[in-house]
């Protein structure tokens, strides 16, 4: 799974700098979008022994494709937990267990 921005009502999806597969959990609130992924090396399968954590600070114009999304990360689990505490990041509300 990949994280992308849905733009408009016609289903257009923009990835512009967002981490590529394999995202396996995500969550959001009014201020942040959070997600975790297993990185992929070249065309190989995701490396499930490594987990990278990210967050995005939401903006009022996040739908605008001309505005680049600012992604923070990758973080290790301990670094992410510190950011989560500091910023009160949301919980992961969507988890794809088969990708975890």
C-alpha positions as CSV (number, residue, x, y, z in Angstrom):
1,X,0.0,0.0,0.0
2,X,1.2,3.5,-0.8
3,X,0.1,6.8,0.8
4,X,-1.1,9.4,-1.7
5,X,-3.3,12.5,-1.7
6,X,-6.7,12.3,-3.3
7,X,-7.2,15.5,-5.3
8,X,-10.7,16.6,-6.3
9,X,-13.6,14.3,-6.7
10,X,-12.4,12.4,-9.8
11,X,-10.1,10.0,-7.9
12,X,-6.8,11.5,-8.9
13,X,-4.0,10.4,-6.5
14,X,-0.8,12.4,-6.1
15,X,2.3,10.8,-4.4
16,X,4.6,13.8,-4.6
17,X,7.4,12.9,-2.2
18,X,5.4,10.6,0.1
19,X,7.1,7.4,1.1
20,X,6.5,4.5,-1.3
21,X,5.4,1.0,-0.4
22,X,4.9,-0.7,1.9
23,X,2.7,1.4,4.2
24,X,1.0,-1.0,6.6
25,X,-0.5,1.4,9.2
26,X,-1.8,4.9,9.2
27,X,-3.9,7.3,11.2
28,X,-4.9,11.0,11.2
29,X,-6.5,13.8,13.0
30,X,-7.1,17.5,12.2
31,X,-3.4,18.3,12.6
32,X,-1.4,15.3,11.5
33,X,-1.3,12.2,9.3
34,X,0.9,9.4,10.7
35,X,2.0,6.2,9.0
36,X,4.5,3.4,9.2
37,X,6.1,1.3,6.4
38,X,8.5,-1.4,5.7
39,X,11.1,-0.1,3.2
40,X,11.7,-1.9,0.0
41,X,15.1,-2.4,-1.5
42,X,15.1,-2.2,-5.3
43,X,12.4,-4.5,-6.7
44,X,12.6,-6.9,-3.8
45,X,9.9,-7.5,-1.2
46,X,9.5,-5.2,1.7
47,X,12.0,-5.7,4.5
48,X,9.7,-6.5,7.4
49,X,12.6,-6.5,9.9
50,X,12.8,-2.7,9.4
51,X,9.9,-0.3,10.2
52,X,10.1,3.4,9.4
53,X,7.7,5.9,11.0
54,X,6.6,9.2,9.5
55,X,4.2,12.1,10.1
56,X,2.8,14.9,8.0
57,X,1.7,18.2,9.4
58,X,-1.7,19.0,7.8
59,X,-2.4,22.3,6.1
60,X,-5.5,24.1,5.0
61,X,-4.5,23.8,1.4
62,X,-3.2,20.2,1.4
63,X,-5.5,19.4,-1.5
64,X,-3.6,21.8,-3.8
65,X,-1.2,19.8,-5.9
66,X,1.0,22.9,-6.3
67,X,1.8,22.7,-2.6
68,X,4.4,20.2,-1.8
69,X,3.7,18.0,1.3
70,X,6.2,18.2,4.1
71,X,7.0,14.7,5.4
72,X,8.8,14.2,8.7
73,X,10.8,11.0,9.0
74,X,11.9,8.3,8.7
75,X,12.0,7.8,12.4
76,X,13.0,4.7,14.4
77,X,10.3,3.4,16.7
78,X,11.8,5.1,19.8
79,X,12.3,8.4,17.9
80,X,8.7,8.2,16.7
81,X,7.4,7.5,20.2
82,X,9.1,10.6,21.4
83,X,7.6,12.7,18.6
84,X,4.2,11.2,19.3
85,X,4.5,12.2,22.9
86,X,5.8,15.7,22.1
87,X,3.3,16.5,19.4
88,X,0.4,14.4,20.6
89,X,0.3,12.5,17.3
90,X,-2.8,10.4,16.6
91,X,-3.0,6.6,17.0
92,X,-2.7,4.3,14.0
93,X,-6.4,3.7,13.2
94,X,-5.9,1.6,10.0
95,X,-3.6,-1.4,10.2
96,X,-3.1,-3.9,7.4
97,X,-2.2,-7.0,9.3
98,X,-1.2,-9.0,6.3
99,X,1.5,-6.3,5.5
100,X,2.7,-5.8,9.0
